[in-house]
Each structure stands twice: as C-alpha cells, then as structure tokens.
Amino acid sequence: MNAAKRLAPHGLRAPARSGEEPHRAMGGRAHLAATGFDGPDAQRQGAQLKRTIPFFCIATVLAWLPPPTASAQGLVPVEIGGDAEFDACPSLGRIVGLDPNGDNFLSVREGPAAGHRERDRLGASTLVAICDERGPWFGIVYPAGGTDTDCGVSSPRETRIPYRGLCRSGWVHGRFVQVVAG
C-alpha cells in the first residue's frame, strides 16, 4: 500500500515532494500544529466559528427578504383629542362614491394604508366621526351597524390619546368620505 492511501483516511497527505514545505505535506491536525493553529485557543475559536457561521447565514437570508407588509405591522390606533376648545373628533363625514354595481362597501383598515388588514366594511351614507388624518387616510370612529351608540367624541379633550370607547374605529381613504360638519 502506498503512503497516500495509508494516510488519506486520517486527513494526512503523503510526504512532501521536493520543493514543498514539510508541514504542508502533513495536512489535517498535524498541519495545524505545525503552523501554530492548534490547541485550546484554536478549538475555542473553531467552536465560536461554528456558532457564528449559522448566524451570518440567517442574517444574510433575512437581509434579502422583502420588508414586512403593512398587515404584519399591526394596528395603528386612531387618536382623538388634542385641543381643549374643539371636539375630540372635530369633523363628521358621510361615506360616498362607492360603486353600486361593484362591491358597494368601503373597507375600514387597521392602519392608514391599503396593505393593512381589513377590520370592517361600511356602506354608502354611513356617518362617521373624523378624528385623525395621515396623508389621504382618515382615522374614523363610528357606532356598530344598526346602533346609535354615543361614541363619546363630541366633547373637547385637551390631550391626544388613542380611541378606546364603545364604538368601532379604523382607517378609510379620504376620497370616499364627504365632510358634512366641522
């Protein structure tokens, strides 16, 4: 059996050929010992590297993933108040401009963007209190369908807070809301 076959299962190479450094011919752990990369420090560094590489692989994959959609961002509360002289929700609006031959409803969303999850649907002519505004989106408060609950937003409130009353709240696109008072 030649030297290469005897040493191969142990991670070692055959003796050096002429002109090759002897420690390079050793291969495996013998090569590490000859180059000074062996012992407890090297083993500790190797173990640390084994833990670090998977972390970097995961971080690389996550960096290439698309950003989370708005629905993954969760609820954006409608805020009321902010003025000691005016109602907590200063305007009243009516839902308009729905397609009667289409779906004929307006989606109420969890946040001010089309990508947020739908939480309710409103029909044409529904009255809503307009309490918040972010770009073209209105934060609204409204009673549940078929009820005439007082939503508690028609009195002044000096500080701005998220709405937590008896009624429902959410976000609708402003092009479907006609301001009728305020």
ZIVEN-V206891 format. One record per backbone hydrogen bond with DSSP energy under -1.0 kcal/mol. NH is the residue of the N-H (numbers start at 0). CO is the residue of the C=O. E is the energy in kcal/mol with one decimal. If there is no record, write none. Layout:
NH_CO_E ; NH_CO_E
//
This chain:
5_1_-1.7 ; 6_2_-2.1 ; 7_3_-1.8 ; 9_6_-1.4 ; 10_7_-1.9 ; 11_6_-1.9 ; 19_16_-2.1 ; 24_20_-1.1 ; 30_26_-2.1 ; 31_27_-1.6 ; 32_28_-2.7 ; 33_29_-2.2 ; 34_30_-1.6 ; 36_31_-2.3 ; 42_38_-2.3 ; 43_39_-2.4 ; 44_40_-2.6 ; 45_41_-2.5 ; 46_42_-2.3 ; 47_43_-2.4 ; 48_44_-2.5 ; 49_45_-2.1 ; 50_46_-1.3 ; 51_47_-2.1 ; 52_48_-2.6 ; 55_51_-2.4 ; 56_52_-2.3 ; 57_53_-2.5 ; 58_54_-2.7 ; 59_55_-2.2 ; 60_56_-2.1 ; 61_57_-2.7 ; 62_58_-1.9 ; 63_59_-1.1 ; 72_69_-1.4 ; 75_109_-3.2 ; 79_160_-3.1 ; 80_87_-2.6 ; 81_156_-2.2 ; 82_156_-1.6 ; 87_154_-1.7 ; 88_152_-2.0 ; 90_129_-1.3 ; 91_180_-2.8 ; 92_127_-3.2 ; 93_177_-2.1 ; 94_125_-2.1 ; 95_175_-2.6 ; 101_98_-1.4 ; 105_121_-2.8 ; 107_119_-2.8 ; 108_170_-3.1 ; 109_116_-2.0 ; 112_110_-2.1 ; 115_112_-1.5 ; 118_107_-3.4 ; 119_107_-1.4 ; 121_105_-2.5 ; 124_94_-2.9 ; 125_122_-1.4 ; 127_92_-2.7 ; 128_140_-3.0 ; 129_90_-2.7 ; 130_138_-2.9 ; 131_138_-1.7 ; 133_136_-2.5 ; 136_133_-1.8 ; 137_171_-3.0 ; 138_131_-2.8 ; 139_169_-3.0 ; 140_128_-2.0 ; 141_167_-2.4 ; 146_143_-1.8 ; 156_82_-1.0 ; 160_79_-2.2 ; 162_77_-3.3 ; 167_141_-2.6 ; 169_139_-1.8 ; 170_108_-2.3 ; 171_137_-2.2 ; 173_135_-3.5 ; 175_172_-1.7 ; 176_173_-1.6 ; 177_93_-2.9 ; 179_91_-2.9 ; 180_91_-1.5
//
